[in-house]
Amino acid sequence: REGPTLLLGASPASEVELRGELPSKSNVLALCSRYFSSMDHAASIIHGPTFSQQLRDHLQDPSKTPIMWLGLLYSILSLAMLSYHKVGDEPAEWRGKTLELAAEYRLRTVQCLMKADYTKPVEYTVETMLLYVFGEYSSRWDADLGLWMIVSLIIRIAFRMGYHRDAKWFPSLTPFQAEMRRRTWALVRMADVIFSHQVSLPSMIYDHDCDTQLPNNIYDDEFNRDTRQLPPSRPITEATPVSYMIAKARLCIELGSILQATNRVDKGVPYDEIIRFDAKLRQIMQELPPHLKIGPLAGSRDPVTLIIARFNIDILCQKIMCLLHRKYICRARQNPRYAHSRRSAIEASLQAMEHLQTLHRESQSNGRLRTVNWYVKSVAIKEFTLPAMLIVLDLHYDNLAEQSGLPEDTEGAFRWSPEERARMISTLEDAAIIWKSLADGSVEAFKASKTIDIMLQKLQNPTKNSNGSSSTRSDLPSTDAIGSALDPSFASLGADTIKSEGLFEFGTGMSPFTNTNSSAFMGMEFSLPAPNLGDFAGDGLNLIGAQSPLSMFTNIGASPGSGPELSTFDWGAFENYAQAANWGADQSFQIYGGESNDQEANMMNSQ
């Protein structure tokens, strides 16, 4: 897979060529309408009425159009073409060519950025680069180091242009410019958190470096370039085209703060801070607008894009809850103080897995989400592998506790009731069935379904541990070295090597030049965190810093009955994966067409 065009370079193009290579007027209008009919929050950084007027001006006299705005137009055309390909509703004239055309428009975007010299930023530089990187991202499904580097460049340019300071400090900026900069900065912050987490590297924006407010909850037709004073922001509970972006930005900014705190290398985060993060996250979830909260689909007549937006929001909420509490799932069995974290992480995991069941069911031929079946397939693995792993891990320790024969002597060491355990097992079985149904078109789905099948066998037959002896109390997790009791190789590394958080240095026999990870430097992985993952080698499953556990099943399907021996399953390495791995890429950055209540839906058709 080639790297991003902006990093690898593109052949220069003249202004005449860039102005002349646009598609016909009718096609431009159709593609722009497609873009603005999306609920994707990237659409919100472009003011629909203003863009519509600028497009009219361009069509009347293309020679006067700034090259950077032309790059913005090309980036919009590219995203719209990609949405046709993903949704599968390509018009006849573009059928089979949308990916090729999207790549062509993406190249033109880069050529415009180069011609206008994005290192000397002007109006729409940041916006054009954002839409460009989302176009690259949408064409790959996975974030990678190259995209993260482009995002870092966008952040530096945004800082240089003052997007990080609220416009109230700059009287020279108009109210219109102030509001649009707030929207753009919100998207910059989201991109920083999502792309940085995806490559397991620190985010680049800190709260103490910026004071730009979140966007106001107002409609595009309530303000324009001539507005002297913005209208009052509508209540956060009121539905507007920008309310989804505001809700998503609040959650992503909180996720960024959590990751910065929990991934610090100088000191661990106090548990009191974890509880404060938990309370803040629940408050944000409580304050979500009613139209963005998950509800029953039966009888609902809401647009498909709004339904997907609700799932995006709630899956992100459960994602953050899992990431916040997962390190304390095992520790809760030794220290009752962490019981809240154990329950919170497992409840969030179960909620996420219920969303998988709903999305899959409703994406069938008679379901509400059948028109976005492509989207459901794209998130079915990447968004739900980690919660499944957390459920498996906790059930495994439940088995160990039961085999020990010792009483539940602490609040955190509680064992699930038969009903709760049955629900967890059923959730995993349903996930395996769903992933199996997708296996013909996805290697990752095939591996995931087999992995869950194997783990369910292990969980349902927990009679012996890896060395064949009965499990004892010593098999339960230690708060000093998570996983060491279950992986004998940990003990041989020495006390100086094993860290309390499960972080490791290079062990004996591990060459620093054998790491094929795309984010490694000289074979050494500097991402955060850096656990010893045993035999977990990368398989391209969207896990760059912490490798995927599915790679331990690379021989699945090679021959009848092939697969790992259950008696030698490495629970210690599996635990380190579950506590350190990234969640899948945030697929809600994908742009898609379809129904919309937004005011811009038919705007371009009036040209």
C-alpha positions in Angstrom: 0.0 0.0 0.0 1.4 3.3 -1.1 1.8 6.2 1.4 -0.2 9.4 1.3 0.4 11.5 -1.9 1.1 14.6 0.1 4.1 13.0 1.7 5.4 11.1 -1.3 5.0 14.1 -3.6 3.0 14.7 -6.7 4.0 16.1 -10.1 3.4 19.8 -10.2 0.4 21.2 -12.2 -0.1 24.6 -13.6 -3.0 26.8 -12.6 -4.5 26.4 -16.0 -4.4 22.7 -15.7 -6.0 22.7 -12.2 -8.8 25.0 -13.3 -9.4 23.0 -16.5 -9.5 19.5 -15.0 -12.7 19.9 -13.0 -15.6 17.8 -14.2 -18.7 19.3 -15.8 -20.9 21.8 -14.0 -23.7 19.2 -13.5 -21.2 16.7 -12.1 -19.7 19.2 -9.8 -23.1 20.2 -8.5 -24.1 16.5 -8.0 -21.0 15.7 -6.1 -21.2 18.8 -3.9 -24.8 18.0 -3.1 -23.7 14.5 -2.1 -21.1 15.9 0.2 -23.4 18.3 2.0 -26.1 15.7 2.4 -23.8 13.7 4.7 -24.0 13.9 8.5 -20.3 13.5 8.7 -18.8 16.1 10.9 -16.2 17.0 8.3 -19.1 18.6 6.3 -19.7 21.1 9.1 -16.4 22.9 8.7 -17.6 24.2 5.3 -20.4 26.8 5.6 -23.0 25.6 3.1 -24.5 28.9 1.9 -21.1 30.6 1.6 -19.6 27.7 -0.3 -22.7 27.7 -2.6 -22.1 31.4 -3.4 -18.4 30.8 -4.0 -19.2 27.9 -6.3 -21.5 30.2 -8.3 -18.8 32.8 -8.6 -16.3 30.2 -9.7 -18.6 28.8 -12.4 -19.1 32.4 -13.7 -15.4 33.2 -13.8 -13.0 30.3 -12.9 -9.9 32.6 -13.5 -10.6 34.5 -10.3 -10.9 31.5 -8.0 -8.1 31.1 -5.5 -6.1 27.9 -5.9 -6.5 26.9 -2.3 -10.3 27.1 -2.6 -10.0 25.0 -5.8 -8.1 22.5 -3.7 -11.0 22.5 -1.2 -13.4 21.8 -4.1 -11.4 18.9 -5.3 -11.2 17.4 -1.8 -15.0 17.6 -1.6 -15.4 15.9 -5.0 -13.0 13.1 -3.9 -14.9 12.5 -0.7 -18.2 12.4 -2.5 -16.9 9.9 -5.1 -15.6 7.7 -2.2 -19.0 7.7 -0.6 -20.6 6.4 -3.9 -18.1 3.5 -3.9 -18.7 2.6 -0.2 -22.5 2.9 -0.3 -22.6 1.1 -3.6 -25.1 3.5 -5.2 -22.8 4.7 -8.0 -24.6 6.5 -10.9 -24.5 4.7 -14.2 -22.0 7.2 -15.7 -19.5 6.5 -12.8 -20.1 2.9 -12.2 -16.9 1.0 -11.6 -14.8 4.2 -11.8 -15.6 6.0 -8.5 -12.4 4.9 -6.8 -10.3 5.9 -9.8 -12.0 9.3 -10.0 -11.7 9.8 -6.2 -7.9 9.2 -6.4 -7.7 11.6 -9.4 -9.4 14.4 -7.4 -7.3 13.6 -4.4 -4.2 14.1 -6.5 -5.6 17.4 -7.8 -6.1 18.4 -4.1 -2.5 17.8 -3.4 -1.4 19.7 -6.5 -3.5 22.7 -5.4 -1.9 22.5 -1.9 1.5 22.5 -3.5 0.7 25.2 -6.0 -0.7 27.5 -3.3 2.2 26.5 -1.0 0.5 25.2 2.1 3.6 26.0 4.2 2.5 29.7 3.8 -1.1 29.1 4.9 -4.0 31.2 3.7 -7.8 30.9 4.0 -9.0 27.3 3.7 -5.5 25.8 4.0 -6.4 23.9 7.2 -9.8 22.9 5.9 -8.5 21.6 2.6 -5.8 19.5 4.3 -8.3 18.1 6.7 -10.7 17.0 4.0 -7.7 15.6 2.0 -6.5 13.5 5.0 -10.0 12.1 5.5 -10.1 11.3 1.8 -6.9 9.3 2.2 -8.3 7.7 5.4 -11.6 6.8 3.7 -9.7 5.0 0.9 -7.8 2.9 3.3 -10.1 2.1 6.3 -7.1 2.1 8.6 -5.1 5.0 9.9 -1.3 4.7 9.5 1.8 6.5 10.4 1.8 8.6 7.2 -1.7 9.9 7.9 -0.7 10.7 11.5 2.2 12.7 10.2 -0.1 14.7 7.9 -2.4 15.3 10.8 0.6 16.6 12.8 1.4 18.9 10.0 -2.2 20.2 9.9 -2.0 20.8 13.7 1.2 22.9 13.3 -0.4 25.0 10.6 -3.5 25.4 12.6 -1.4 26.6 15.6 0.5 29.0 13.2 -2.8 30.5 12.1 -4.1 30.9 15.6 -6.9 28.4 15.5 -6.0 27.3 19.0 -7.0 30.6 20.5 -10.6 31.6 20.6 -11.5 34.3 18.1 -12.8 36.6 20.9 -9.2 37.6 21.5 -8.8 38.9 17.9 -11.1 41.8 17.0 -9.9 41.7 13.4 -11.8 38.4 12.9 -15.4 38.7 11.9 -18.1 36.7 13.8 -18.4 34.5 10.8 -14.7 33.7 10.7 -14.7 33.1 14.5 -17.5 30.5 14.3 -16.0 28.6 11.3 -12.6 28.5 13.0 -14.2 27.0 16.1 -15.7 24.3 13.9 -12.4 23.6 12.2 -10.5 23.5 15.4 -13.0 21.0 16.9 -12.3 18.7 13.9 -8.5 19.2 14.3 -8.8 18.1 17.9 -10.8 15.1 17.0 -8.3 14.1 14.3 -5.4 14.5 16.7 -7.0 12.2 19.3 -8.2 9.5 16.9 -5.1 9.3 14.6 -2.7 9.5 17.5 -4.4 6.7 19.4 -4.6 4.6 16.2 -0.8 4.6 15.9 -0.3 4.4 19.7 1.6 7.6 19.9 1.0 10.7 22.1 -1.5 13.3 20.9 -0.1 16.7 20.1 -2.7 19.1 21.5 -3.0 19.8 25.3 -5.8 21.7 27.0 -3.4 24.2 28.5 -2.2 25.3 25.1 -5.6 26.3 23.7 -8.8 28.0 24.7 -10.9 27.9 21.5 -14.5 27.2 22.5 -16.6 24.5 21.0 -18.8 25.6 18.1 -22.2 27.3 18.8 -25.3 25.2 18.2 -26.7 27.2 15.4 -27.8 26.7 11.8 -25.7 27.8 8.8 -28.5 30.0 7.5 -28.5 32.0 10.8 -25.1 33.6 10.0 -23.0 34.6 7.1 -19.9 36.6 6.1 -21.8 39.9 6.7 -23.1 38.9 10.2 -22.0 41.5 12.8 -23.1 39.5 15.8 -23.7 35.8 16.1 -27.2 34.7 17.2 -27.4 33.1 20.7 -26.4 29.4 20.7 -29.4 27.2 20.8 -29.7 24.8 23.7 -27.3 21.8 23.4 -30.4 19.6 23.5 -31.8 21.1 20.3 -31.0 19.2 17.1 -29.1 21.2 14.5 -26.7 20.0 11.7 -23.7 20.9 13.9 -25.0 19.2 17.2 -23.5 15.9 16.2 -20.1 17.5 15.7 -20.3 19.2 19.1 -21.2 16.0 20.9 -18.4 14.0 19.1 -15.9 16.7 19.9 -16.7 16.7 23.6 -16.2 13.0 23.8 -13.0 13.0 21.7 -11.5 15.8 23.8 -12.3 13.8 27.0 -10.8 10.7 25.4 -7.7 12.7 24.6 -7.4 13.8 28.2 -7.8 10.2 29.5 -5.2 8.8 27.1 -2.7 11.6 28.1 -3.2 10.8 31.7 -3.2 7.0 31.5 -0.3 6.7 29.1 2.1 8.9 31.0 5.6 7.4 31.3 6.9 9.4 34.3 4.2 8.4 36.8 1.0 6.4 37.0 -2.3 8.1 37.2 -3.9 8.1 40.7 -7.1 6.0 40.9 -8.9 9.0 42.2 -8.2 10.6 38.8 -9.7 7.6 37.1 -12.9 8.1 39.1 -13.0 11.8 38.2 -12.6 10.9 34.5 -15.4 8.4 35.0 -17.7 11.0 36.5 -17.0 13.5 33.8 -17.6 11.0 31.0 -20.9 9.9 32.5 -21.9 13.6 32.8 -21.1 14.1 29.1 -23.1 11.1 28.2 -26.0 12.3 30.3 -25.9 15.7 28.6 -26.1 14.3 25.0 -28.9 15.8 23.0 -32.0 13.5 23.0 -31.9 13.0 19.3 -28.3 11.6 19.5 -29.1 9.1 22.3 -29.7 5.4 21.4 -33.3 4.4 21.3 -35.3 1.5 20.0 -35.4 1.2 16.2 -38.8 -0.4 16.1 -41.3 2.1 14.7 -38.6 4.7 14.2 -38.8 6.9 11.1 -35.6 8.7 11.7 -33.1 9.0 8.8 -30.5 6.2 8.5 -27.7 8.7 8.8 -29.1 9.9 12.2 -29.4 6.4 13.4 -25.8 5.7 12.5 -24.8 8.9 14.2 -26.4 7.7 17.4 -24.5 4.4 17.2 -21.3 6.2 16.5 -21.7 8.3 19.6 -22.7 5.5 21.9 -20.0 3.1 20.6 -17.5 5.9 21.3 -18.9 6.3 24.8 -18.5 2.6 25.5 -15.0 2.7 23.9 -13.8 5.4 26.2 -15.3 3.6 29.3 -13.4 0.4 28.3 -10.1 2.3 27.7 -10.5 4.1 31.0 -11.1 1.1 33.2 -9.6 -1.9 31.5 -6.3 -2.0 33.4 -8.3 -2.4 36.7 -10.4 -5.4 35.6 -7.9 -7.9 37.0 -6.7 -5.8 39.9 -10.2 -5.6 41.2 -10.0 -9.2 42.3 -7.1 -8.3 44.7 -8.3 -4.9 45.7 -12.0 -4.0 46.3 -11.2 -0.4 45.5 -11.2 -1.2 41.8 -14.6 -3.1 41.8 -16.2 -0.1 40.1 -13.7 -0.3 37.2 -14.3 -4.0 36.7 -18.1 -3.6 36.5 -17.8 -0.4 34.3 -15.5 -2.0 31.8 -17.5 -5.2 31.5 -20.8 -3.4 31.3 -19.4 -1.1 28.6 -18.1 -4.1 26.7 -21.4 -5.8 26.8 -23.2 -2.7 25.7 -20.8 -2.4 22.7 -21.4 -6.0 21.8 -25.1 -5.5 21.9 -24.7 -2.7 19.4 -22.8 -5.2 17.1 -25.9 -7.5 17.3 -28.3 -4.7 16.5 -26.2 -3.3 13.7 -25.8 -6.7 12.1 -29.5 -7.6 12.5 -30.7 -4.2 11.1 -28.3 -4.3 8.1 -30.0 -7.4 6.7 -32.2 -7.2 3.7 -35.3 -6.3 5.7 -33.6 -4.1 8.3 -33.6 -0.4 8.9 -29.9 -0.2 8.1 -29.8 -2.3 4.9 -28.8 0.7 2.9 -25.6 1.1 4.9 -24.7 -2.6 5.0 -21.2 -1.7 3.8 -20.7 0.5 6.9 -21.8 -2.2 9.3 -19.4 -4.7 7.7 -16.6 -2.2 8.1 -17.0 -1.7 11.8 -18.0 -5.3 12.7 -14.5 -6.3 13.4 -12.5 -3.2 14.1 -14.9 -1.7 16.7 -15.8 -4.8 18.6 -12.7 -7.0 19.0 -11.5 -5.3 22.2 -14.8 -5.5 24.2 -15.0 -9.2 23.3 -11.5 -9.7 24.6 -12.3 -8.0 27.8 -15.3 -10.2 28.4 -13.3 -13.3 27.6 -10.6 -12.2 30.0 -12.9 -11.6 32.9 -14.7 -14.9 32.4 -11.4 -16.6 32.4 -10.5 -15.1 35.8 -14.0 -16.0 37.0 -13.2 -19.7 36.2 -9.9 -19.5 38.0 -11.6 -18.0 41.1 -14.2 -20.8 41.0 -11.6 -23.5 40.6 -9.6 -22.2 43.6 -12.5 -23.1 45.9 -11.8 -20.0 48.0 -14.7 -17.6 49.0 -15.3 -14.3 47.3 -13.5 -12.4 50.1 -13.5 -9.0 48.5 -16.0 -6.8 46.7 -13.9 -6.7 43.6 -13.5 -10.5 43.5 -17.3 -11.1 43.1 -18.2 -13.8 40.6 -20.9 -13.3 38.0 -24.3 -14.8 38.7 -25.4 -17.7 36.4 -27.6 -15.3 34.6 -24.9 -12.7 34.1 -22.4 -15.4 33.0 -25.0 -16.8 30.5 -25.4 -13.3 29.1 -21.7 -12.9 28.6 -21.3 -16.3 27.0 -24.3 -15.7 24.7 -22.8 -12.3 23.7 -19.6 -14.0 22.6 -21.5 -16.8 20.8 -23.5 -14.2 18.9 -20.3 -12.3 18.0 -18.8 -15.5 16.7 -21.8 -16.2 14.5 -21.8 -12.6 13.1 -18.1 -12.7 12.3 -18.5 -16.1 10.8 -21.1 -14.7 8.4 -18.6 -12.1 7.2 -15.7 -14.6 6.9 -16.0 -15.2 3.2 -15.2 -11.5 2.5 -12.8 -10.8 5.4 -9.7 -12.6 6.7 -10.1 -10.7 9.9 -13.7 -11.8 10.4 -12.6 -15.4 9.7 -9.9 -15.2 12.3 -12.1 -13.4 14.8 -14.8 -16.0 14.6 -12.3 -18.8 15.0 -10.7 -17.0 17.9 -13.9 -16.6 19.8 -14.9 -20.3 19.1 -11.6 -21.4 20.6 -11.8 -19.1 23.6 -15.4 -20.3 24.3 -14.2 -23.9 24.3 -11.5 -22.9 26.8 -13.9 -21.0 29.0 -16.5 -23.8 29.0 -13.9 -26.5 29.8 -11.7 -24.8 32.4 -10.5 -27.9 34.1 -6.7 -27.6 33.7 -4.3 -24.8 33.2 -1.5 -24.7 30.8 0.8 -27.1 32.6 -2.0 -29.6 33.3 -2.4 -29.0 37.0 -5.4 -27.7 38.7 -5.6 -24.0 39.1 -4.9 -22.5 42.5 -5.3 -19.1 44.1 -1.8 -18.2 42.9 -3.2 -18.2 39.3 -5.3 -15.1 40.1 -4.0 -11.8 38.8 -1.3 -10.0 40.8 -1.5 -6.2 41.2 2.3 -6.0 41.0 2.9 -7.8 37.7 -0.3 -8.3 35.8 -0.2 -11.5 33.9 3.1 -12.9 35.3 1.3 -15.7 37.1 -0.1 -17.0 33.9 2.9 -16.6 31.7 6.0 -18.3 33.2 8.3 -16.5 30.7 7.5 -13.3 32.5 9.3 -14.5 35.7 12.5 -15.2 33.8 12.8 -11.6 32.6 13.8 -10.3 36.0 12.4 -7.7 38.3 14.1 -4.8 36.5 12.4 -5.7 33.3 8.8 -6.2 34.4 7.0 -3.0 35.2 3.9 -2.6 37.3 1.8 -1.6 34.4 2.9 -4.5 32.2 5.5 -2.6 30.2 8.6 -4.5 29.0 12.0 -3.9 27.6 13.6 -6.1 25.0 13.9 -9.6 26.4 16.6 -12.2 25.7 16.6 -13.4 22.1 14.4 -10.5 20.8 16.3 -8.7 18.1 15.6 -4.9 18.0 15.8 -5.2 14.2 13.0 -7.8 13.7 10.1 -5.5 14.4 8.2 -5.1 11.1 5.7 -2.7 12.7 5.1 0.3 10.4 5.4 2.7 13.3 8.7 1.2 14.5 12.1 3.0 14.2 15.2 0.8 13.6 13.0 -2.1 14.6 12.2 -0.6 18.0 8.6 0.2 18.9 8.3 3.6 20.6 4.5 3.6 20.7 2.5 3.8 23.9 2.1 1.4 25.6 4.7 -1.2 24.7 3.8 -4.6 26.2 5.5 -7.9 25.7 3.0 -9.6 23.5 4.6 -13.0 23.2 3.7 -14.7 20.0 1.3 -12.0 18.9 2.7 -10.8 15.6 1.1 -8.2 13.5 -1.6 -9.3 11.0 -2.7 -5.9 9.8 -5.8 -5.9 11.9 -5.7 -2.2 12.6 -3.5 -2.6 15.7 -0.2 -0.8 15.2 1.2 -0.2 18.6 -0.1 -3.3 20.4 -0.3 -6.2 18.0 -3.4 -8.3 17.4 -4.1 -11.5 19.3 -5.6 -13.0 16.2 -2.2 -13.6 14.7 -1.6 -16.4 17.1 -4.2 -18.3 15.1 -2.4 -17.8 11.7 -2.5 -21.6 11.1 -6.3 -21.7 11.5 -7.8 -23.3 8.4 -4.4 -24.4 7.1 -5.5 -28.0 7.4 -8.4 -29.9 9.0 -8.3 -29.5 12.7 -5.4 -27.1 12.6 -5.2 -24.4 15.3 -3.6 -23.7 18.6 -3.7 -26.2 21.5 -6.1 -25.0 24.1 -3.9 -26.5 26.8 -1.1 -24.1 25.9 -3.1 -21.0 25.3 -1.1 -18.0 26.6 -3.5 -16.1 28.8 -0.7 -13.9 30.1 0.1 -12.5 26.7 -3.6 -12.3 25.9 -4.2 -10.2 29.0 -1.4 -7.8 28.1 -3.0 -7.4 24.7 -6.4 -6.7 26.2 -4.9 -4.1 28.5 -2.7 -2.4 26.0 -4.2 -2.7 22.5 -5.8 0.2 20.6 -9.5 0.2 19.8 -10.2 0.0 16.1 -10.1 3.0 13.9 -12.9 5.4 14.3 -15.1 4.6 11.4 -17.4 7.5 12.0 -14.8 9.6 10.2 -16.0 7.9 7.1 -18.3 10.1 4.9 -21.4 8.5 3.5 -24.4 9.6 1.6 -28.1 8.9 2.2 -31.0 10.4 3.9 -30.5 13.6 5.8 -32.6 16.3 7.5 -29.8 18.8 7.1 -30.7 22.1 5.4 -27.9 21.7 2.9 -29.2 18.5 1.5 -30.6 20.1 -1.7 -28.7 23.3 -1.6 -26.5 22.6 -4.6 -29.4 21.6 -6.7 -30.5 25.2 -6.7 -27.4 26.4 -8.6 
